[in-house]
Amino acid sequence: MSRTKERVYSDIAIPPGKMLLDTIKALSISLDELARRMDLPTQELTSIIEGKKEITAGTAIKLEDVLGTPAHIWLNLERGYRLNRLKIRHIYH
């Protein structure tokens, strides 16, 4: 008798920018202030929060420096988000 494993996938992809937004709210830091501390345009962070722009290694390091969350956490969240988006498109389209 053969058994097959059923795979379970999330049907939503949450951008890592959601965690970023939650983090800065919890720390009472405005988006403009975070952008200033990271030496980035506010629009770039807005695009990350909206999931339109990826968190690069350089941005992850800046986030680590300013917020204290290790860079690898940001990069893993980004990778998981992009992978999940591809899986959703593959399964449902």
C-alpha positions in Angstrom: 0.0 0.0 0.0 1.4 3.3 -1.1 0.8 6.6 0.8 1.2 10.0 -0.6 1.8 13.1 1.4 -0.6 15.9 1.0 1.2 19.3 1.0 -0.3 22.2 2.7 0.4 25.7 1.5 -0.7 29.1 2.8 -3.0 30.8 0.3 -1.7 34.2 1.3 1.7 35.8 1.1 2.5 38.3 3.8 5.2 40.8 2.8 8.1 41.3 5.3 7.2 44.9 5.2 4.2 44.0 7.5 6.6 43.0 10.2 8.7 46.1 9.5 5.6 48.3 9.9 4.6 46.5 13.1 8.1 46.8 14.5 8.4 50.6 13.9 4.9 51.1 15.4 5.9 49.1 18.5 9.1 51.2 18.8 7.2 54.5 18.1 9.4 55.4 15.2 7.9 57.1 12.2 8.6 55.8 8.7 10.3 59.1 7.9 12.5 58.8 11.0 13.5 55.2 10.1 14.3 56.3 6.5 16.5 59.1 7.9 18.3 56.8 10.3 18.9 54.3 7.5 19.9 57.0 5.0 17.2 55.8 2.5 14.3 57.6 0.8 11.0 57.2 2.6 9.5 56.0 -0.7 11.9 53.0 -0.7 10.7 51.9 2.7 7.1 52.4 1.6 7.7 50.1 -1.4 9.1 47.5 1.0 6.1 47.7 3.3 3.8 47.3 0.3 5.7 44.3 -0.9 6.7 46.0 -4.1 10.4 46.2 -3.4 12.5 43.4 -2.0 14.6 43.7 1.1 18.2 43.4 -0.1 21.1 42.3 2.0 22.2 45.9 2.3 18.8 47.0 3.4 18.7 44.1 5.9 21.9 45.2 7.4 20.7 48.8 7.8 17.5 47.5 9.4 19.6 45.4 11.8 21.7 48.5 12.7 18.7 50.7 13.4 16.1 48.3 14.7 18.2 45.5 16.2 16.5 42.7 14.4 19.2 40.5 12.8 19.7 40.9 9.0 19.2 37.2 8.4 15.7 37.5 9.8 14.7 40.2 7.3 16.3 38.2 4.5 14.5 35.0 5.5 11.2 36.8 5.7 11.8 38.2 2.2 12.7 34.9 0.7 9.7 33.2 2.3 7.4 35.8 1.0 8.7 35.6 -2.6 8.6 31.8 -2.5 5.1 31.7 -1.2 3.9 34.2 -3.9 5.3 31.9 -6.5 3.6 28.8 -5.0 0.3 30.6 -4.8 0.5 31.6 -8.5 1.6 28.1 -9.4 -1.2 26.4 -7.5 -4.1 28.8 -8.2 -3.4 30.0 -11.7 
